[in-house]
Amino acid sequence: MPTSTPSPKQFDHDLRLPCLSGLTRFRGAVFEDPEFGWLRWMRKLGEVAICMGDGHGPGRSEQEDPLGAEWERHRPAVFGVAYRLLGSVADAEDVTQDVWLRAAGADLQDIGDLRAWLVTVAARRSYDILKSARFRRETYVGPWLPEPLLTGPDASQPVLVDESISSAMLLIMEELSPPERVAFVLHDVFGLEFGRIAEVLDVSGSGARQLASRARRRVAKAKQSTPQASEAERERVLTVFRAAYEAGDLAGLVRLLHPDAVYVTDGGGRVSAARKLIHGGERIAEVMVRVGRQWHLDRIDVVEVGGELALVFHGEGRVYSVDTVQIADGLITAYRRVINPDKLVRV
């Protein structure tokens, strides 16, 4: 019976398990993905070489390579630190692949804490990307929002879930400098010692401690002005909001929106979207009803995104948007809508 070649999406998914059908996955990625660039090609070639050993026999066994047994256990932490630092699923996946290749080619026998080592490597690579990403964000068309990450039971990407991956928290961390963000995530979220953080940032241990302390104060101050709703309250508000949206009930939407609410849309210049923030509950409701008439919706799902309930709008066989909200006292104070198709391919 002929074997089927995996799709590119399946190929990326298979990267969770090292050295599984390496040659088949490599062939599928190269010849089925029309956007398979040379850099990505070289990365996969390197992975296959590692997985296949010297080409004359199987790759290293789990007994010979401790990474083979430990990688799957630590992979969520590697992805998790990269996503928290970059706010991009695509970039976090690339970092995760880079870390795997780096680890697979390294001598890990003398590494006492493999998780800390992997997270440090991921942080160092993410820090380099983060510094250049700041420039890209300045030229980004319209408002920038984090790429949605599904975190429910059916999520394709495992991650350490806590409030630090919520849309609101990632936007708060966007206000930090890259060194502050790295220090905060590594110490306050992943519990790394300041000596390791100092190595990533190329600062002294006391400098790393000061960066984390300053970031912690800024995060705490921002969180005070953005109280978090309970999961039950969030579910109730979103359920009622979805019903009003599906019915085109303008008055019903207005009742759920705070009079001073803000509406943010991230189209990235790829689709039509408001390039400035829209303020006011009534104005937001009017815009959303108008957009709802233009979209050919099939359904609106309530799903978990970034550890919180959110709305996913489906129509014409694709995802139109992923919408996250900020709620206070039963009213939506911030409505954030990602419609950039580049950020929806993994939803």
N, C-alpha and C positions, 0 to 999 in steps of 0.2 A: 504494500500500500504506500503510495507516495506521501511524503511528509509535506506539510504546509509551512510556508515561510511566515514567521510572525510579522505582524504589522509594526510600524515604528512605535506606536503607542505601547504595544505589548513589549517591544524591545526595551523601552525605557523602564517599564514596570519590572522587567526581569532583572534589572540592575540591582534590585534589592538582594538577590541571591548571587554571590560571585561564582563565576566559572560554570554556569549552567548553560549548556549548549552554546558555548562561546562562538564557534564558527558560524552556526546557523543564525544566531542573533546578529552577528557582524554582517553577514551577507544580506539579511533582511533590511538592516538599517541603511546600508550603502546603496542598495539597488532599488529600494522601495520608497525612500524618502527623497523627494526632489530637491529639498532644501538642505541636504546633508553637506555642510561646508567642510573645507579641508581640515580646519582645526578640530572639528568634531570627529572627522574621519581618523585623524591621527590618534585622538584619545581612544577611540574604540579599537584601533589597531594595537595600541599599547596594552589595552585591557585583555584582548584576545591572546597576545603574546604571553602575558603574565599567566592567564588561565591555562594555556596549553603547554606551559613549560618550555622545553627546548625544541618543540615541534616533532619530537620522535616518541613521545609518550604522554601520559596524562600529566596534568599540572601537579603542584605540590599538594600533598594530602593535608588534612586538618592537623595530623600529628606533627607534620613538618612546618606547617604554617598556622600559628595561633590565630591569625586574623580570620581564617576560614570559619572557625567556630564562634568567634566573638563578633564579627562584623554585623550580623543581623540584629544582635542585641543592642549595639551601640549606634546603629544607623539613624534611628529617630533623633538621637541627641545631636548627631552631626547635621542632619537636615534642620533640626529645630533651631540651632544657634544661627545657621546661615539665613533661615527665613526671618528670624527676629531682627537680624542685623540689616537685611536687605529689603524686606517687605515684598519679595518677588519669589514666587514658586519656581519659575524657570531658572533664575539665578541660583537659588538654593539647590536645585537639582544638579546644576552644573558643578557647584562647589562640592556637593556630595560625591559626585563622580571623580572629581579631582582628588579628594581626600582618599577615596578607595584606591586609586591608582598610586598615590603617594605611599599609602600604608602597605599595599601589596608588594611594593618594591623595596620596602624598608626592613631592616633587621629589628624585629619587635621583641626579641628575647629578653633584653635588659630593661624594657619599659614596665615599670611597676603598675602604673595606673593607665591602662589603655584608653579608657573612656576620656580621661582628662587630656591625654595626648591627642586623640582624634578631634576632640572639641577645640583644642588649641590650634591645630592645623587648619580646621574649618574657619575659625575666627580670624586667623592671619590672612587667609585667602579672601574671606568676606570683607575684611578691613580694606584691603587693596581695592576691591570692587566698590565698596561704599564711598571711598574718597573720590573715585571717578564718577560714581553715580550722582554725587551732589551736583556736578557740572551738568549732567544730562537732565536732572530734575529742573534746573534753571531754564532749560530750553524746551521743556515738555509743554505740549500744547494743552492749555487749560489746566484745571486742578489735577493733582496727582493723588491717587488713592492706592493703598496696598493691594497686591494681587490676591483675590479671594483664595482661601485655603479651606477645603472641606475637612471637617474634623469629626463628623458624626460616625456612627458604627459602620457605614458603608464607604468611608473615606478611602481613596486609593493611596493616600500618603500618610503613613503613621507619623505622629509628632507628639512631643511632650506638651500636653494641653494645659494651659493656665491663662490667666488674664493677660499675660504679656504678648499673646498672639492675636488679641482682639483688634479690630480695626481702630477703635478709639485709642488703644494703648500704642499701637504702631505709629499712629499719627502724632502722639505725644513724643515718642522717641525720635520722630523725624526732626523735632525742634532741638534735639541735642546735637552737639558736635560729634563727628565720627569717633574720636577717642572716648568721649563720654558714653556714647551708646555702647561701644564695645566693653568698656569697663563695667557698666551697669548690667548688661546682659550676662557677661561671663561670671561676675561675682554674685549679683543679687538673684539671678535666675538659675544659673548652673553651678554656683557654689565653688568656683575655681579660686585658688589662692592668688594673692596679689603678685606673687613672684612670677607666676605663669602669665598673668595679664600684662605685667611689665614687659615681658619678652615680646608679646604680640605688638604692643604699642611702642616699643623701643624707648621706654621711660624707666625711671627708678621705681622701686617698690612703693615708696611714699607718694610718688607722682601718680601711680595707678590708683592708690587708695584715695587720693584727693579727687581724681576724676570720677571715681565711683560715688564718692560722697556728694560731690556737686551735682551729678546726674540724679542721684536719689532725691535730693531736695527739690530739684526742678520737676521731677516726675510726681512727687507727692503734692506739690503745689498745684500742678495741672489736674491731678486726679480729684482734688478737693472741689474744683469747679465743674467736674463732670461726674457726678455720682452715678453709680451703676444700679440699674434696676434688677430685681430678682428674676430668676428664670421664669417663674410663674407669671409675673407681671409682663415680661417681655412676650411670652407666648400669647397671653390674652390680648395685648395691644396689637400684635402682628396678625392674629386671627381676625380680629374685628377690622383692621386696616385692609387686609386682603379681601374680605367680603365687600367692603365699601368700594374698593378699587375695581373689583370685578363687576360691580353693579353700576359703575360710573357715578357713584353717589358723592357729589361734590361736597354737600353739607356734612356728610358723614366723615369725609377725610378731614375737613376743616376742624371738626370737633376733636380729632385725634392729634392734631398738630398744634404745638405751642405757638402762640401769636408771634413770638420772636424766633421761630424755628429757622434753621438754615438748610438749604438743599444744595448738595455737591454732586456733580456728575463728572466722571472720568471717562472721556472718550479718546483721549490721547491724540486727537487730530485724525483718528481713523474713521470715525462716524460722527454724525451731527450730534452735538452736545453743547450745553450751556458752558461757555468758557469763563464765566464769572459766577460767584455764589449768588443764589437766589434767597432772599430773606422774606419772612412773613408767612404764616400758616395759610392764609387765603391765596396768596400768590403761588405758593408751592402746590397747593391742591389744584389750582387751575392748570398749571403746567403739567402736572401728572395726569390729569384727566385728558388733556389734549394729546399727550403722548400715548396714553392708553388707546385712544381712538385710532391712532396711526399704526400701532402695533397690531399684528394678527395673533393674539395670544391664544395658546392652547390650554395653558394652566399656569398657576402660580404655586410653587411649593414652599413650605416652611422647612428649612434645613439648618443644620449647624455649620456655621462658617466662623473660623477663628475662635472656636469655643463658645460661640453665642448663636442664638437663633437668628436667622436672616431669611429674606425672601429671594427666591430664584424665579425669574420670569422666563417661560418657555414659549416658543412660537415658531412655526414653519420649520420644525425639525432642528432647532438650534436654541441656544441660550441667549436671550436678549440682554439680560442684566442680572447682576447679583447686588442686592440692596441690604445694607446694614443700617441700623438705627441706634440712636442714643435716646434713652427714655428717662424722664424725671417726673415724678408725681403723676404717672399714668399718661403723660403726653410725650410725643416725639419732639425732641429739641434739635436733633440733627438727623437728616436723612441723606445717606451716602450711597450713590448708585454708580457701580462700575459697568460701563457699556463698551469699553475698549475691547474689541474682539481678541486681541492678543493676550489679554488677561483672563479670558473666559474659556480658552481651549481645554483646560484641565478640569473644568467644572462638570 
